[in-house]
Amino acid sequence: MLCLGIESTAHTFGCSIVDSKGKVLSDERDVYKAPEGSGIHPREASRHHMEASADVLRQSLKTAGVSMKDIGIVGYSAGPGLGPCLRVGAVVARTVAGFYKKPLVPVNHALGHLELGAMLTGASDPLVLLVSGGHTMILAFSHGRWRVFGETLDITIGQLLDQFGRALGFASPCGGRIEQLAVQSAGRYMQLPYIVKGNDVSFSGLLTAAIKLASDRAEEVAVTDACYSLQETAFAMLAEAVERALSFTGKKEMMIVGGVAANKRLAEMLEAACSRQGAKLFVCPLKFAGDNGAQIAWTAILEYQVTKRHVKVEESFVQQSWRLDTVDISWRR
């Protein structure tokens, strides 16, 4: 069975074709580029998605060497995400599913990150750190759902990096630029707020202090040190919370997924935490760390194969706030 997965939660419009064995036959994306110093504007991003959708879908089918007649089901990201962007993906999914009479499967975007990451890495029962622009959560599967063992109390790690980057004049997403600057630093750490409460973290005070630190120093070397200090502080907070959760749950696998999973320094810190707890670290491949249609397609396949659950076109929905720990999982034990 082949599934067409459509992703449109934020800056990325993506379409992927995935088969029931987990082979990704195509992965096509077009990303909205915000102006320098700006974040994602939902209206402008949704306009980008509308303009890009036909070409991305067409190229996805072409790359996979299939037509819509070969597709078994259509999955789409129903939330959480930016409302205008979600609606574009939903409209595309409804259109092709309705016209070609294919089952339509709504997918939780965050769940897609977890399930695709597990399939690609081979992790079977991991503690998961989901880090992206929309999420910062520590999760483990138990009794039919992914349970939260820690999360951000305010902004996410992705928002921390993006808002700090925009203060430096970068355009979202800013994580890659900040990582590059941090590597260029001489390793001069400057004290910043470090807030961990149990297994939860708080980044808003860190953001304010880091922006002030960077703005107080105009020379380039100070900017690199500010980026280095921001990363070291934020990632150490996450590593502490993850290590505590590993100790509490007794998990012997730890997996990191989401856009920030691409950061090598974060992986290094988590590797050290896992080593102390006797756990193995799994990192989602860089190509699939960010938002993509494959995460939607694979999760839709898992759902449909077990339950045959789908929605009628007229009953399909988008949900801007849709917590991962409210989703019942039928394919895990």
Secondary structure as GFF3:
##gff-version 3
##sequence-region A 1 333
A	DSSP	beta_strand	2	7	.	.	.	ID=ss1
A	DSSP	beta_strand	12	19	.	.	.	ID=ss2
A	DSSP	beta_strand	24	31	.	.	.	ID=ss3
A	DSSP	alpha_helix	42	64	.	.	.	ID=ss4
A	DSSP	three_ten_helix	68	70	.	.	.	ID=ss5
A	DSSP	beta_strand	73	79	.	.	.	ID=ss6
A	DSSP	alpha_helix	83	100	.	.	.	ID=ss7
A	DSSP	beta_strand	104	108	.	.	.	ID=ss8
A	DSSP	alpha_helix	109	121	.	.	.	ID=ss9
A	DSSP	beta_strand	127	131	.	.	.	ID=ss10
A	DSSP	beta_strand	136	142	.	.	.	ID=ss11
A	DSSP	beta_strand	145	151	.	.	.	ID=ss12
A	DSSP	alpha_helix	157	167	.	.	.	ID=ss13
A	DSSP	alpha_helix	175	184	.	.	.	ID=ss14
A	DSSP	beta_strand	196	197	.	.	.	ID=ss15
A	DSSP	beta_strand	200	201	.	.	.	ID=ss16
A	DSSP	alpha_helix	204	215	.	.	.	ID=ss17
A	DSSP	alpha_helix	220	249	.	.	.	ID=ss18
A	DSSP	beta_strand	253	257	.	.	.	ID=ss19
A	DSSP	three_ten_helix	259	262	.	.	.	ID=ss20
A	DSSP	alpha_helix	264	277	.	.	.	ID=ss21
A	DSSP	beta_strand	280	283	.	.	.	ID=ss22
A	DSSP	three_ten_helix	286	288	.	.	.	ID=ss23
A	DSSP	alpha_helix	293	307	.	.	.	ID=ss24
A	DSSP	three_ten_helix	313	315	.	.	.	ID=ss25
A	DSSP	three_ten_helix	324	326	.	.	.	ID=ss26
###
